[in-house]
């Protein structure tokens, strides 16, 4: 297995900030709502049962970190996980969590 080259300090800080932003459950729900299809603020607010202003606040942070991209269509702005690296990582993590839940359900003995 080849070792990954050392990551510069500024990139470590940027990566840590991305993970910090995604560690908030509300922000993670917003990102996941934009994972497969673009979503507008009002749609996300309704789906997540939070105010549109709170969604907008979180979207500003997520866009600044380049976790989401905005696409204006007329008067509405739609948000999507546009970067294939972010999309792949999140999809893989969602699948990983789902696999863990499936293993627990099919193994009543607790895995041992």
C-alpha positions in Angstrom: 0.0 0.0 0.0 1.5 3.3 -1.1 1.6 6.1 1.5 -0.3 9.3 0.7 2.0 12.3 0.4 2.0 14.6 3.4 -0.9 17.1 3.3 0.1 20.7 3.8 -1.1 22.3 7.1 -3.5 24.7 5.4 -5.2 21.8 3.7 -5.5 20.0 7.0 -7.1 23.0 8.5 -9.5 23.3 5.5 -10.4 19.6 5.8 -11.0 19.8 9.5 -13.3 22.8 8.9 -15.3 20.8 6.4 -15.7 17.9 8.8 -16.7 20.4 11.6 -19.4 21.9 9.4 -20.7 18.4 8.5 -20.7 17.3 12.1 -23.8 19.5 12.8 -26.9 17.3 12.3 -28.9 20.1 10.7 -26.2 21.0 8.3 -25.7 17.3 7.5 -29.4 17.0 6.8 -29.2 20.0 4.4 -26.2 18.5 2.6 -28.0 15.1 2.3 -31.1 16.8 1.0 -29.0 18.2 -1.9 -27.1 15.0 -2.5 -29.1 13.5 -5.4 -31.1 16.4 -6.7 -30.9 20.2 -6.5 -33.2 21.6 -3.8 -34.5 25.1 -3.0 -34.5 26.7 0.4 -38.2 26.5 0.9 -38.3 22.8 -0.1 -35.5 22.0 2.4 -37.1 24.0 5.1 -40.4 22.1 4.6 -38.7 18.7 4.4 -36.5 19.3 7.5 -39.2 21.2 9.5 -36.9 24.2 10.2 -37.3 27.8 9.2 -36.1 29.0 5.8 -33.9 31.6 7.5 -32.1 28.9 9.4 -31.7 26.9 6.2 -30.3 30.0 4.5 -27.8 30.6 7.4 -26.5 27.1 7.1 -26.3 27.3 3.3 -24.1 30.3 3.5 -21.6 28.4 5.6 -21.8 25.3 3.4 -21.3 27.2 0.2 -18.3 29.1 1.7 -16.7 25.7 2.5 -17.5 24.6 -1.1 -19.6 21.7 0.2 -22.6 22.9 -1.8 -23.0 24.8 -5.1 -25.8 27.2 -6.0 -27.7 27.4 -9.3 -30.0 30.3 -9.9 -33.1 29.5 -11.9 -35.2 32.6 -12.4 -36.1 33.9 -8.9 -35.2 30.6 -7.1 -31.8 29.3 -6.1 -31.2 25.6 -6.0 -28.4 24.0 -4.1 -26.7 20.7 -4.9 -23.6 18.8 -3.9 -21.8 19.5 -7.1 -18.3 18.1 -6.3 -18.1 14.4 -7.2 -15.6 13.8 -4.4 -18.0 15.2 -1.8 -20.9 13.3 -3.4 -19.0 10.0 -3.4 -17.7 10.4 0.2 -21.2 11.1 1.5 -22.9 8.4 -0.5 -20.3 5.9 0.7 -20.8 7.0 4.3 -24.6 6.7 4.1 -24.2 3.2 2.6 -21.7 2.3 5.4 -24.2 3.4 8.1 -27.0 1.5 6.4 -24.9 -1.6 6.2 -24.2 -1.4 9.9 -27.9 -1.1 10.6 -28.6 -4.1 8.4 -25.9 -6.2 10.1 -27.3 -5.4 13.6 -30.8 -6.4 12.4 -29.7 -9.7 10.9 -27.4 -10.6 13.8 -29.6 -10.9 17.0 -26.6 -12.3 18.9 -24.8 -9.0 18.8 -22.1 -9.9 16.4 -20.1 -12.2 18.6 
